[in-house]
Amino acid sequence: MAPDDGTEWLLQLLSEIQLEQFYLRIRDELHVTRPSHFDYVKPVDLDRIGLGRPGQRRLEEALKRRRGQSQRPKSWVYKVSAGTLPSKGHAWGGQV
């Protein structure tokens, strides 16, 4: 069951939530090879491969956590609101 096509992230994700037995079914039957492919998977699809509702909830939560970690704010506005921009004059060589 070793991933050989760049889907090691999927096996790792499923292992973290103890659903690794669904790896081949999710990869081969649902054709999920990237995290974004889960956007097109419906609960009925997961039912069809034998994944029950509690497992579906665990999978959904794990995907949310993974997406939260991988998505970084791209806007400088986030840095300003978070207070991570350097104070006036220090980073750009300006005078205080």
Buried (B, 14 or more C-beta within 10 A) or exposed (E): EEBEEEBEBBBEBBEEBEBBEBBEBBBEEBEBBEBEBBEEBEEEBBEEBEBEEEBBEBBBEBBEEBEEEEEEEEEEEEEEEEEEEEEEEEEEEEEE
